[in-house]
C-alpha cells in the first residue's frame, strides 16, 4: 500500500491548493492503450479497486478552519471518480475533448482525482485499431509531475512506488527565517566568489506571454526516443522547440535573441511535500547551430541544478514550512492574477517527465503512449509537455487560441522534430 497518512497539508501543498482558486492547476495525465477492453466497465472497476488499495488515492481536503492548515482526510474511492465519455471520432478530436476538461476543475474538498475514459478512439499513434484513451485529472496539491505519474502507474497495474513524504515539525518561524536570511547572505557571497552559478536572467515578454483569453488547443507529436537528438530527451526537445518557436515569433516581427524557457526541476533533497520541485529559467539560444545550442541548454540546466543544491534553498523551504496558516492564506489572497510584468522566468514552459517502462495496462490492453499538458497562466499562453513511457516520447503543445496560431506553430514543431539535419 502507499504510505501517505492523514495529516495536514505541507505549507507548499497548501499554497498550491489555495492558489488553485485563482488559477486552475489541475494536472491532466493522458495514457493511450492499444485496442478496446473486452469489458469496459470491468476495466474501470479494476482501476477503482486498485485505487482503493492505495492510501494516496483515497484522500480529499478538509479546509474547514481559517486559522489552521487544511488536512488530508479519508475519502472512499467510488465509481463517481470515473467518467466514461464514449467514442471519439479520431485522435485529434479526442485531444480537443481533453482540452475542454480543464473547464471543470476538481474540488479537492470532494475528491483529489478523477479518471476520464474515451473509447473507442481511432487513429491513436502507434495503434492499428480503435483504441482507448484515459486521462487522469489530479489536483496539483496531491502531487507534482513525478508523484502524480507514480499514482497513475498504480491505477494501471504497476506496483506502488509513490514517493513518500518526510513529515516533521513546522518549527519556529522566527528561528527558521533568521536561518534562511543567513543562508541567503552566504548564497550571495558564494555566488560572488564563483562557487555557485549565478541566478538565471529574466526574459522580456513576447506575444506568447499575453494573457490567455480564448479557447485552448492541444497538439501532441509522438516520436521514438532514438529519433530525438541528445544528450538527453529533455535537452534535445528544448533545442528543437527553440528553433521552431523562434521561427514562429521571428516571422511575426518579434526579437527572439533572449528567448528562454521555464523548466520545472525536481529538488535533490529529501521530499517534504507532495510538490517537490522548483521552476528554473534557461536560455534557448535560437541563433546558435543546433549542437551548440543543445550544449548551452544542457550547461544552463546543470548550472540551475548546482545552484538549487545550495543550502540556502533548503533553508527557504524550512522557513516556508513554519509560516502560520493565516499568514500564508493572506499571502495567497494578495496574488493579483490581472497584474502584468515586463519580464518572465521563461517565455514558455517545458515540463519533462519520464513515466517509466511501458508496463501499464487497462482492461488487458497495453499502453502505447503517455502525454501531459502543463496549465496556462496569466503570463503564459503557450506551454509544452515532454512525456515518455517505454521508448515512446510525446511532445505536446498547449496553447490559447487568442495568443498562438496553434496550427502554424504545431506544424513548425512537427517539421523541426523530423528534421534529420537540424
C-alpha positions in Angstrom: 0.0 0.0 0.0 1.0 3.6 -0.4 2.3 5.3 2.7 0.6 8.7 3.0 -1.1 9.2 6.4 -4.0 11.5 7.2 -2.0 14.7 8.0 -2.2 18.4 7.5 -1.1 19.6 4.1 2.5 20.8 3.9 2.8 24.5 3.5 4.0 24.2 -0.1 1.0 22.0 -0.9 -1.5 24.3 0.9 -0.1 27.2 -1.1 -0.8 25.2 -4.3 -4.2 24.3 -3.1 -5.2 27.9 -2.2 -3.7 29.2 -5.4 -6.0 26.9 -7.4 -8.9 29.1 -6.5 -7.2 31.9 -8.5 -5.6 29.9 -11.3 -6.8 26.3 -12.0 -3.9 24.0 -11.7 -5.3 20.5 -12.1 -3.0 18.2 -14.0 -4.1 16.0 -16.9 -2.1 12.8 -17.4 -3.1 11.1 -20.7 -2.4 7.4 -21.3 -3.4 5.7 -24.5 -3.8 1.9 -24.7 -3.8 -0.3 -27.8 -7.3 -1.6 -28.5 -10.5 -1.7 -26.6 -11.1 -3.7 -23.4 -13.3 -6.7 -23.8 -15.4 -5.3 -20.9 -15.0 -1.6 -20.4 -17.0 -1.4 -17.2 -14.9 -4.3 -15.7 -11.7 -2.4 -16.8 -12.9 0.7 -14.9 -13.8 -1.4 -11.9 -10.3 -2.8 -11.8 -8.9 0.7 -11.7 -11.3 1.6 -8.8 -10.2 -1.4 -6.9 -6.5 -0.6 -7.3 -7.2 3.0 -6.1 -8.9 1.6 -3.0 -5.7 -0.2 -2.1 -3.7 3.0 -2.3 -4.0 5.4 0.6 -2.7 8.3 -1.6 -5.7 7.9 -3.9 -8.3 7.8 -1.1 -8.0 11.4 0.1 -9.8 14.7 0.0 -9.1 18.0 1.6 -10.7 19.3 4.7 -10.3 23.0 4.9 -12.9 24.0 7.4 -10.9 26.2 9.7 -9.4 29.6 8.5 -6.8 29.7 11.2 -5.3 26.2 10.5 -3.8 24.4 7.6 -6.1 22.2 5.6 -5.8 18.4 6.2 -5.9 15.3 4.1 -8.8 13.2 5.3 -10.1 9.8 4.1 -12.5 9.6 1.2 -14.0 6.3 0.0 -12.9 5.7 -3.6 -16.1 5.3 -5.7 -17.4 4.9 -9.2 -18.2 8.6 -9.3 -14.4 9.2 -9.8 -14.5 7.6 -13.3 -16.2 9.3 -16.2 -17.0 7.4 -19.4 -17.0 9.8 -22.3 -17.8 7.3 -25.1 -16.2 7.2 -28.5 -14.2 10.0 -30.2 -14.2 10.5 -34.0 -10.4 10.4 -34.1 -7.2 11.1 -32.2 -7.3 14.9 -32.6 -11.0 15.0 -31.8 -10.1 13.2 -28.6 -7.4 15.7 -27.8 -9.9 18.5 -28.4 -12.2 16.9 -25.8 -9.3 16.6 -23.4 -8.5 20.3 -23.8 -12.1 21.1 -22.6 -11.7 19.0 -19.4 -9.8 21.9 -17.9 -13.1 23.9 -17.8 -14.3 21.7 -14.9 -11.6 21.8 -12.2 -11.7 19.5 -9.3 -13.0 20.5 -5.9 -10.4 18.8 -3.7 -12.8 19.0 -0.8 -14.8 16.3 -2.6 -12.1 14.3 -4.4 -8.5 14.8 -5.4 -8.6 12.9 -8.7 -10.9 11.8 -11.5 -10.4 9.4 -14.4 -11.8 10.2 -17.8 -12.1 7.4 -20.4 -12.6 7.8 -24.1 -13.4 4.6 -26.0 -13.1 3.7 -28.8 -10.7 6.2 -30.4 -9.4 5.5 -33.9 -6.1 6.8 -35.2 -4.2 6.8 -31.9 -0.5 6.9 -32.8 1.2 3.5 -32.6 -2.0 1.6 -33.0 -3.7 -0.1 -35.9 -7.2 -0.5 -34.4 -9.6 1.7 -32.4 -8.1 2.2 -29.0 -8.7 3.6 -25.5 -7.6 7.0 -24.2 -7.7 7.7 -20.5 -6.9 10.9 -18.7 -6.1 11.1 -15.0 -7.2 14.6 -13.7 -5.5 15.1 -10.4 -5.2 18.0 -8.1 -1.7 19.6 -8.0 -1.8 19.7 -4.2 -1.8 15.9 -4.2 1.4 15.6 -6.3 3.9 17.1 -8.7 4.6 15.5 -12.0 6.7 12.7 -10.6 4.3 11.8 -7.8 1.2 12.1 -9.9 2.8 9.8 -12.6 3.5 7.3 -9.9 -0.1 7.3 -8.7 -1.3 6.9 -12.4 1.0 3.9 -12.5 -0.8 2.3 -9.6 -4.1 2.8 -11.3 -2.9 1.0 -14.4 -1.3 -2.0 -12.6 2.2 -1.0 -11.6 3.4 -2.0 -8.1 3.1 1.0 -5.8 6.2 3.3 -5.9 4.5 6.6 -4.9 7.3 8.8 -3.4 6.8 9.2 0.4 6.9 12.4 2.3 9.2 13.0 5.3 6.9 14.8 7.8 8.5 16.9 10.5 7.5 19.7 13.0 6.9 23.0 11.3 9.3 24.6 13.7 9.6 28.3 14.8 9.1 30.9 12.0 11.4 33.4 13.6 14.3 30.9 14.1 13.9 29.5 10.6 13.6 32.9 9.0 16.8 34.0 10.6 18.5 30.9 9.4 17.1 31.4 5.9 18.4 35.0 5.9 21.8 33.9 6.9 21.8 31.2 4.3 20.7 33.7 1.6 23.6 36.0 2.6 26.0 33.1 2.2 24.5 32.2 -1.2 25.2 35.8 -2.3 28.8 35.5 -1.1 29.3 32.1 -2.8 27.8 33.5 -6.0 30.1 36.5 -6.0 33.1 34.2 -5.3 32.2 32.0 -8.3 31.5 29.0 -6.1 27.8 28.9 -7.1 26.4 29.7 -10.6 24.5 33.0 -10.8 20.7 33.1 -11.0 19.1 32.8 -14.3 18.4 36.0 -16.2 14.8 37.2 -16.6 13.4 37.4 -20.2 11.5 40.2 -21.8 7.9 39.3 -22.5 6.8 38.2 -26.0 3.4 37.8 -27.6 3.2 34.2 -26.2 3.2 35.8 -22.7 -0.1 37.5 -23.4 -2.9 36.8 -21.0 -5.0 33.8 -22.3 -8.5 34.9 -23.3 -9.7 32.4 -25.9 -10.3 28.7 -26.2 -7.4 26.3 -25.6 -6.0 23.8 -28.0 -3.6 20.9 -27.6 -1.5 19.1 -30.1 0.7 16.0 -29.5 3.5 14.7 -31.6 4.9 11.2 -30.9 8.5 10.2 -31.6 10.6 7.2 -30.5 13.4 8.1 -28.1 16.1 7.1 -30.7 14.6 9.7 -33.1 15.3 12.6 -30.8 18.7 14.4 -30.5 20.7 14.2 -27.3 22.4 14.4 -25.0 19.1 13.8 -23.2 15.5 13.8 -24.3 14.8 17.0 -22.3 17.7 18.9 -23.7 17.1 17.7 -27.3 13.4 18.7 -27.2 14.3 22.1 -25.7 16.7 22.7 -28.5 14.1 21.7 -31.1 11.4 23.9 -29.5 13.9 26.7 -29.6 14.2 26.6 -33.4 10.5 26.1 -34.1 9.4 28.8 -31.6 12.0 31.4 -32.7 11.0 30.9 -36.3 7.3 31.3 -35.5 7.9 34.5 -33.5 10.5 36.0 -35.9 8.0 35.7 -38.7 5.8 37.9 -36.7 8.5 40.5 -36.2 9.5 39.7 -32.7 13.0 39.7 -31.2 13.9 36.2 -30.1 17.5 36.9 -29.0 16.6 36.5 -25.3 14.2 33.6 -25.8 14.0 31.4 -22.8 12.0 28.6 -21.2 10.7 27.9 -17.7 11.5 24.3 -16.8 10.2 22.5 -13.6 13.1 20.8 -11.9 12.9 18.2 -9.2 14.6 19.1 -5.9 17.6 16.8 -5.0 17.0 16.9 -1.3 14.6 14.9 0.9 10.9 15.2 -0.2 9.0 17.1 2.5 5.9 18.0 0.4 3.8 16.5 -2.4 5.1 19.2 -4.6 8.9 18.8 -4.6 10.2 20.9 -7.5 11.2 24.4 -8.5 10.8 26.3 -11.7 14.1 27.4 -13.3 14.8 29.6 -16.3 17.1 28.6 -19.2 18.1 30.3 -22.3 17.1 28.7 -25.6 19.8 30.3 -27.9 18.0 30.0 -31.2 20.8 31.9 -33.0 23.2 29.0 -32.4 23.7 25.9 -34.6 21.7 23.0 -33.2 24.5 21.1 -31.5 26.0 24.2 -29.8 22.5 25.3 -28.8 21.9 21.9 -27.1 25.2 22.1 -25.4 24.4 25.6 -24.0 21.0 24.5 -22.8 22.5 21.4 -21.1 25.1 23.6 -19.4 22.4 26.0 -18.1 20.3 23.2 -16.7 23.4 21.9 -14.9 24.0 25.4 -13.5 20.5 25.6 -12.3 20.8 22.2 -10.6 24.1 23.2 -8.9 22.6 26.5 -7.7 19.5 24.8 -6.4 21.7 22.4 -4.3 22.9 25.3 -2.2 21.8 25.1 1.5 20.0 28.5 1.1 17.2 26.9 -0.8 16.6 24.1 1.7 16.6 26.8 4.4 14.0 28.7 2.4 11.8 25.6 2.3 12.1 25.2 6.0 11.1 28.8 6.6 8.0 28.4 4.4 7.0 25.2 6.3 7.0 27.3 9.5 4.7 30.1 8.2 1.4 30.1 10.2 -1.6 29.2 8.1 -3.4 32.6 8.4 -0.3 34.4 7.2 0.2 32.1 4.2 -3.6 32.3 3.3 -3.2 36.1 3.4 -0.2 36.0 1.1 -2.1 33.9 -1.4 -5.0 36.3 -1.3 -2.7 39.1 -2.3 -1.8 37.5 -5.6 -3.3 39.5 -8.4 -4.0 37.4 -11.5 -4.5 40.5 -13.6 -1.1 42.0 -12.8 1.3 42.2 -15.8 5.1 42.1 -15.7 7.6 43.2 -18.4 9.8 40.2 -17.7 9.3 36.5 -17.1 11.3 33.5 -15.9 10.7 31.9 -19.3 8.6 32.8 -22.4 7.2 29.3 -22.4 7.0 26.3 -20.0 8.6 23.0 -21.0 7.7 20.3 -18.4 9.5 16.9 -18.9 8.7 13.7 -17.0 9.8 10.1 -17.7 6.9 7.9 -16.7 8.8 4.7 -16.8 8.6 1.4 -18.7 5.7 0.5 -20.9 4.3 -1.9 -18.4 0.8 -0.4 -17.8 -2.4 -1.9 -18.9 -6.1 -1.0 -19.0 -8.6 -3.9 -19.3 -5.7 -6.1 -20.6 -4.7 -3.6 -23.3 -1.1 -2.4 -23.3 0.0 1.2 -23.0 1.3 2.8 -26.2 1.9 6.4 -25.1 1.5 9.0 -22.4 1.3 12.8 -22.6 0.7 15.8 -20.5 -0.4 19.4 -20.9 1.0 22.0 -18.4 -1.5 24.5 -17.4 -1.6 28.0 -18.9 -1.4 31.1 -16.7 -2.0 34.8 -16.9 1.6 35.3 -18.1 1.9 32.1 -20.2 -0.2 31.5 -23.3 1.9 28.6 -24.6 3.3 25.6 -22.7 4.9 22.3 -23.7 4.9 18.8 -22.2 7.6 16.1 -22.8 6.5 12.8 -21.5 7.9 9.3 -22.1 6.8 5.8 -21.4 8.9 3.0 -22.8 10.6 4.4 -25.9 7.6 6.5 -26.9 8.1 10.2 -26.3 5.1 12.6 -26.6 6.0 16.3 -27.3 2.8 18.3 -26.6 1.7 21.8 -27.2 -0.9 23.5 -25.0 -1.9 27.0 -26.2 -4.6 29.7 -26.1 -6.1 30.3 -29.5 -6.1 34.1 -28.9 -2.4 34.1 -28.2 -0.9 31.5 -30.6 -1.8 30.3 -34.1 -1.6 26.7 -32.9 -1.8 25.1 -36.4 1.1 27.2 -37.6 3.3 26.6 -34.6 2.5 22.9 -34.1 3.3 22.4 -37.8 6.7 24.1 -37.4 7.4 21.9 -34.3 6.5 18.7 -36.2 8.9 19.7 -39.0 11.7 20.5 -36.6 11.2 17.2 -34.7 11.5 15.3 -38.0 14.4 17.4 -39.4 17.4 15.0 -39.5 19.8 17.8 -40.3 18.6 20.2 -37.6 
